[in-house]
Amino acid sequence: MSDNFSAKETLAIYGECATTITFVRNGFLTEEKTFPTMQDAIDHVKAFDATPLGVVLHIRVHGRNIPFDRDSVAKLMREL
């Protein structure tokens, strides 16, 4: 994660974009779910009782997927 990463700025830019989250439940089991907005995706992850081993967030914009790493997802969850 860049030191300059801003959760609020990211939400302002990509907040209305469809967002897919890939959850890693254990070393072998993954689950993928797509949400209409970035905030919906973040809210879903925050609602988990048990935190998955890993979370990868992908924003779909201009025909491309923009991945966010674990540190960036953690910062989004803390600040949004």
ABEGO torsion letter per residue (X at the ends): XBAABBAAAAAAAAAABBBBBBBBABAABBBBBBBABAAAAAAAAAABABBBABBBBBBBBGGBBBBBBAAAAAAAAAAX
